[in-house]
Amino acid sequence: MSVAQPNVPDTAGVPPVARADGAVTTTEPKATEDAVPITVTALAEWGIYNSSDELALEADSVTSVGYDSEFRIADFPIEEGGFENYDKVSLPFQTRVVLTKGGTIEERRTFLATLDEIRADTELYSVVTPERAYLNVNISRVSIDRSREQGAGLISAEIVLQEIRQTVTSTYTSSTAEPSGADVRNDGTVQPQAADEATKQVVEAKSTAVAAPGKTPFFSSKLGQTLVTVATAAGFPAQTLVTQLGGKSIGVTLAQKATGMFADITMNGLPVVAGVLCRDAVPLINAAHLGFPGDLALFDMKGNSDPDFTGLGSRFKLLWASAT
């Protein structure tokens, strides 16, 4: 006894089954009807958009959009086992978008290739929904799902995007009444520069004049020493920098106080000297047993005054002389 075949329509989303006329449907499955379709009228509402306000991925459906926002509350222990909160910090949010893509093999290949391209870039995207847009995000994770229940011809891609907070450069200002109360300005890593001939002549003359009898001067061209200038910035009462000298990472902090300028110096992250009064042409380390390569000193290039923060980098130069 023959069994009549069901009258199954040949339409999108219907798996390949026999119809009443004996034909077999060949249309590959599309997104399910409960998904949010990406249509011409919905392009301005749902999806992942690039900086040009264009869809970054051409999908068939947006099946879900998620949003995670977290705040860290800092605390510290107090007496008798208690804790006290003192700060609340907002962490970068995350948003999750699940897209589905069916269609032909070429359409699915194009979708996956585009996804591979954008997941590795650093462009800022926006996740747009009718109620809210999540701006300045970048892809942090992608998960691809293919299952028997959905059909082999349907790709489901979960895309996790994280907020990117762009750094804002601000101008250093100090409103303190006295220079000694100013915050420390971090100059980061600076590159030492070879001293010019005029600087070498001034430094050699002053080094020889202030050197104690029988002692080696800070710098002498006759000894074959190298003299380099370490860049400092004028107008900042307190500043810190890191530079490479003699193969070592050297940190220098200069701070203007009421009684003069003082220096803290580290080598490879470890303190060498601290609270040294800066005097014109007087070495700051002056102790070979500390293992410091050569020595550092501040020189007045226009006179014989002790350094002041207003003339750093121009009149008062921070110089390094290699060891003999």
N, C-alpha and C positions, 0 to 999 in steps of 0.2 A: 504494500500500500504506500503510495507516494504521499509525502508531506509537503504541503504548500510552503514556499519560502515567504518570510515576512516582507512586507512592503516597506523597506528601509530607504529613505531618501538619500540621494548622492549629494551631500552637502558638507560644508565645513564643520569639522568637529566630530564627524561620524566615522568610526573605525571601518576598515575594509571588511564588509560582510556581504553575503549573497542577498540579492534583491529578488522580488517576485518574478522579474523578467529574465532571471538567470545570470545577469551581469553581476560583477563584483565592484563595489565602490573602491576607488583608489585615492580618494582625497585624504591627505595626511591630517592628523588631528591638530586643531587650533586651541587657543586658550579657552578655558571653561567660561560659561556664561556668568558665573558669580564673580569673575574678575572685573576690574574697572577697565574698560576698553580704552585704548589710545586711539582716538579718532580725531578728525580735523577739528571738531568743536571742543575737544578736551585737551589739545596740545598745550594750551596756555594754563592748564590746571595741574595735571599730573605728570611726573617724570623727573629725570635728572637732566639739568640744563647746563651748558657751558657758559663761558663768559660772554659769548656772542648771542645769548638768549636763544640758542638752538638746542634741540634734543641731542644729548650726547650719545644716546642709544635708541635706535628705532626698534621698539618692542611691540608685541601684540597686546599685552595686557600688563597692568600694574596690579598685582594680587594683594600686596600689603605694603604699608609704610609704617615704620616704627621709630620711636625717638627715646633716647636715654640721656638724662642729665643728672650729674652727680656733684655733690658738694662735700668737701673734706672739712671736718670740724676738728681743729687742733685742740689738744688739751694737755694738761700737765698735772702730775700728782701733787697733792698737798698733804698736810698732816692727817694722821689717823686713817690713812688709806683712801682718802677722798681724791677727787679729780675736779679741776676747774677748767672750763672752756675759755679760750681767749682769741680765737680767730676762726673765720669761715672762708674757705677758698673754693671758687667755682672751677671745676675741671672742664676741659673741652667736651662738648656733647658729642654723641654719636647718633646717627640715623641709619635705619635699615630699609632698603627698598628691594622688593621681590618682583622681578620682571619675568614674563614668560614670552617665549618666541617659538612659533611653529613655522608653517610655510614650507617652501621647497628646501632641498639640501643646501643650495647656494645661498638662500636667505639666512639659513641658520649658520652657515659658515661665516658669512659677513658679520652677523651679530656677534659671534664668538671672537672673530678677529678684532672687531672694534672694541670689545670688552677687554681683550688683552692689551690693546694700545693704551686705553685710558686708565687702566688700573696701575700702570707703571709710570704715568706722568705726574707732574707736580702742579697741574692747573687747578684753579679753584672752581668748584661746581656749586650748583644750588639744587636742592631737592624741593620741588614745588608741589603743593597740594592746594585745594581750593581755599582752605582756611588759613594756611600759613606756609611761608617759604623758609627753608633752613639754608642759610647762606654760608659761603666761604667754607666748604667742606671738600675733602679729598678722599679717594677710595683707600681704605686700609685693609679690606678683606673681601674676597669673592668666593662664593660657594656655588657650584653647578650641580643640579639635581636632575637625573633622568630616571624615571621609574616605569614599571610595567603598568601601574594604575593610570598614569597620565598618558602613556603612549610613547613609543620610541621617537616619534617625530616632534615631541614637545620638550623644549628646554626651559627649565626653571632656574633662574640665576638670582641668588641672594647677594646683594651688594651692601656692604657696611661702609659708611662714610663717616669721617671724623672731622670735627671743627678744626680749622687752622687759624690760629691767632697770630696775626702779623705783627712784627715788632715795630714799635713806634720810636723813632729817634728823637730824643729831647735835648734841648740845650741846657748845659750845666749852669745853674745860677746859685748864688749863695747870698742870703739876706742877713747873715750874722753880723752883729755889730763889730766883732773882732775877728781877724783872720784865724785865730787859734780855735774858734768855734765852728769853722767850716767843715762840711762833710768831705770825705776823701774822694777825689775823682780818680776813677780807674781808667788808665790810658791803654790797658791791654798790653799786647806784645809789640815792642818797637825794635826796629833794625838799627844796629850801630853803624855809624858812617865814619870812614877814614877822615881824620882831622886834616884841614888844609895847612899849607906852609906857614901862614900868618899865625894860626893857632898854635902850631908846634913851637914857633919862635917865642911866643909869649909864655907858654907853659914851661919850656925848657929854662928860660931866664928866671922865672919866678921859682921853679923847683930848685934850681941851683942856689938861689939866694936864701931860701928858707931851710934848706937841708942842714941838719946838724953836722958838725965836723966829723969826718970819717964815715958818714952815712951816705948811702946811695940816694940820689934825688928821685923824686917821683917819676920824672921822665928825662931821659938823656938820649939824644940821637946817636951819641958816640957808643952807646951800649947796644945799639941795634933794636931798641924797643919799638913796639907798635903803639900808636896813640889813636884812639877813636873817640868820637863824640856820641853820647847817648842822649837821644832827643827827650827834652822836657818841655812843658807848656807854661807860658807866662800867664800870670793872672789867677792862678789856682793855688790857694794857700796850702792845700793838702792834696797830694797826688801819689799814685802808685803805678808802677810799670814793671814789665818783665822783659828781659833781653838776654841774648846769648853772648857770653864773654868767655874766651878761652875754653870753649867746649862745655861750659857749664850754664845752667839756667839760673840767671841772677835776677832776684826781685829787689826793687828799690822803692822805698816809701819816703817821701819828703814832706815834712809838716812844719809850717810856720807857727812859732810860738812867740809869746811876748819877749822872751829872752833870746830869740834867734831861731834859725832853722835847724831842725833835727832830722836825722836819717836812721831808718831801719833797713838792714840789708840781709837777704836770705840767699842761700846757694842750694839749688836743687830742692827747694821747699823747706830747707832747714835754716834756722836763724844763725847768722854769723855775728852781727853786731846789732845793738838796738839802742836808740836814744843817743846817738853820737851827734855832738854839736858840729855843725858845718862851719868851717872857717876857710877863708880864702887860701887856696893852694896847699891846704893841709890834707894829707891822705886820710880817708875815712876808715880804712881797715888797719893799716900800719902794723900788721901782725902776720908774718909769713907762716907761722906755725898753725894758723887756722885753716890752711889749705886753699885759701882764696887765690885764684889765678890773677896775679898782678895786683892792682889797687885802683880805687876810685877816688876822685877828688873834684871839688867844685872850684872853678877859677873865675875871678873877676877879669874880664878881657879889656876893661877900660879904666881900671884903677886898682886899688888895694882894699876894697870893702868886702866885708863878709856877705855871703849871698842873701838875697831877699827874693821872695816869691814873685814880685812884680817884674823882675828882670831875668827870670829863668829862661833858658833857651836862646837868649840873645846876649845880654851882658854877662850873665852868669851861666857858664857851660859846665855840664856834668861830663867828665872825661875819664876814660879808662886807659891805663898804661899797662902793657903786658909785663910779665915778670922777666927779669934779666936771666 
